[in-house]
Amino acid sequence: MSLILEHIDRVVGGETHIDGLSLELEPGSFNVLLGRTLSGKTTLMRLMAGLDTPSRGRVLMDGEDVTGRSVRKRNVSMVYQQFINYSSLSVYDNIASPLKLAKVERREIDRRVREIAEMLHIEAFLDRLPLELSGGQQQRTAMGRALVKDADIVLFDEPLVNLDYKLREEFREELRAVFSERNCIAVYATTEPAEALALGGNTAVLHQGRLLQYGRTEDVYHRPRDILTAEMFSEPPINIVEGIVSGAEVTFDSRLHFPINDDLRSLPPGEYRFGVRASHISLTPRAEDDIEVQMIVDLAEISGSETFLHVHNERFHMTVHLEGVHEFSVDAPVTLYFPTHKVYAFDRQGAVVHIPTHLGGM
């Protein structure tokens, strides 16, 4: 089963939710929709499912035009943010419900329910009601109901957003294992770049209803087509510094300049916007081509075992992603270093004109 969206628009009340989007998903593929809130992720999945109809364009499944076909006539399952289960039914009956509606033979229903429950580690809870379960177990029940249908397309609309960090990590690993054994198309929506990287597969980056880029997740992360994709697929967003290439050097301001390296030598003289990922900046030199930057601390944001350091100077602001817990005083001076061989370059229109050769690490 393949899924193709051709030149899709979705306009509601004069407001454009999806704008000229074309996308082809291959059989057996795991696909992530990455974008900020209101980027069009849920709308796009509703169009895939048949819950909504495009204002323009076509939806094709296995080459067949299903644009006007309702969700009831498509072999599609969907898992939502909230734990949508039937509260009066046991876990077993919740999972079995789509098979009963399809009038599947009782013995086959039992086999498939128990198989899915074992896969999702909820086989011990089949006789319980959903309200007797933890949040993670309730979400597993909802996933079980979606997966037991053996649907051609399974859609996940930010299904882990209400779970704690540890449960989310467990679910990601389970999802990868589940779909490595199935031949359906999986589509998973998230606002978090780290989650897209953890899930792997393919990623479609969305912004204001437009598809910015689609491809293998690591390729899209390492090789963004433009500055907007680079910002969308970075958490925190990639740092952007305006600079000038002239002669044999790159200049960010009157005091910050460095000899042009082999990576950047192909750039013609002119003005550019340079991108530096927050995780590539450090407190100590790590590479021979590191350049030293003097900054002032705005805020040190500690998150678990990480610190997000927000800094500025006269010309630009930057965010630094540091491993470990670091304490800084507001308005204190700080010296930072970043390697020029990991710098991206974008033209004035935002199109990428240089991708670093050395792409190791995130």
Number of C-alpha atoms within 10 A of each C-alpha: 15 18 20 19 22 16 16 22 22 23 14 11 5 7 8 16 19 27 19 16 18 16 15 13 19 16 17 18 19 24 25 30 28 25 25 17 12 14 21 25 28 20 18 23 21 18 21 27 25 20 14 18 22 23 14 15 16 20 26 17 18 12 11 12 13 18 20 13 15 14 17 10 10 16 13 21 22 22 22 18 14 16 20 16 20 16 12 11 15 20 33 23 21 22 30 23 20 18 21 13 8 9 10 13 10 11 8 10 22 15 10 19 26 19 15 22 23 13 15 19 14 20 16 10 17 18 12 14 19 25 15 13 15 10 17 19 20 21 26 23 29 24 26 27 28 24 26 21 21 17 19 21 26 25 25 22 20 19 23 23 15 15 15 11 11 8 14 17 15 11 19 17 12 15 15 15 12 14 17 13 9 16 17 22 22 25 22 22 26 22 22 19 24 13 16 25 18 13 20 16 17 21 28 23 28 26 21 17 22 19 22 18 16 21 15 15 23 16 12 20 23 19 17 23 20 18 23 18 26 24 19 23 26 18 16 18 19 25 21 22 17 17 18 17 20 15 12 12 15 23 17 18 14 6 9 13 17 16 16 19 14 9 17 23 15 11 14 10 14 13 17 24 22 22 23 22 24 23 19 19 24 19 13 12 15 13 12 9 16 19 16 18 15 14 20 18 20 19 18 19 16 15 11 9 10 14 19 21 20 19 23 17 13 8 9 14 16 22 23 23 19 19 14 12 14 14 11 14 12 13 13 12 16 15 13 18 19 24 18 22 20 21 22 27 27 21 16 13 10 15 16 23 17 19 20 16 14 11 13 8 7 13
